[in-house]
Amino acid sequence: MVDLELKQSEHKTVQFTITDSSADAVDVSGATSITFNIKKRKSDTAALVAKTATDFTVTSATAGVITVDLNSTDTNQTAGKYTGELTIGLSSTHIDKSDDFSIDIIKKVS
């Protein structure tokens, strides 16, 4: 299953909704950190794309909705399957990481 599909070299705004284990929205107004990484393999230590808190827009804090822009450089990767991960710190001691998700980068049509 692919959770996110991107075309090579496209600009795309990706939206995330932060929820708890009961699928209820988490208020992110007090978030201390946010990161988003794209890696070729889950086991890779270095990310091909790395976004930090300053790259995110909080669309609706109480609904847990945040967005991040991926530019054409970010998505200019070899076509194929990648792993995405999102982390958010809601306090200095509470940092949550998403389940890894699949990203499919599709070859652009020239």
Long-range contacts (C-beta under 8 A, 24 or more apart in sequence): 1-102, 2-81, 2-102, 2-103, 2-104, 3-84, 3-101, 3-102, 3-103, 4-84, 4-101, 4-102, 4-103, 4-104, 5-103, 5-104, 5-106, 6-70, 6-75, 6-103, 6-104, 6-105, 6-106, 7-75, 7-105, 7-106, 7-107, 7-108, 8-75, 8-76, 8-77, 8-79, 8-105, 8-106, 8-107, 8-108, 9-72, 9-75, 9-76, 9-108, 10-72, 10-75, 10-108, 11-69, 11-70, 11-71, 11-72, 11-75, 12-69, 12-70, 12-75, 13-67, 13-68, 13-69, 13-70, 14-67, 14-68, 14-69, 14-70, 15-59, 15-65, 15-66, 15-67, 16-65, 16-66, 16-67, 16-68, 16-86, 16-98, 17-63, 17-64, 17-65, 18-64, 18-65, 18-66, 18-88, 18-96, 19-64, 25-62, 25-63, 25-64, 25-65, 26-64, 26-90, 27-61, 27-62, 27-64, 28-58, 28-61, 28-64, 28-66, 28-88, 28-90, 29-58, 29-61, 29-62, 30-90, 30-91, 31-58, 31-88, 31-89, 31-90, 32-89, 32-90, 32-91, 32-92, 33-87, 33-88, 33-89, 33-95, 34-66, 34-86, 34-87, 34-88, 34-89, 35-86, 35-87, 35-88, 36-68, 36-84, 36-85, 36-86, 37-84, 37-85, 38-74, 38-77, 38-82, 38-83, 38-84, 38-103, 39-82, 39-83, 39-84, 39-85, 40-80, 40-82, 40-83, 41-83, 42-83, 42-100, 44-83, 48-77, 48-82, 49-74, 49-77, 75-105, 77-105, 78-105, 79-105, 79-106, 79-107, 80-104, 80-105
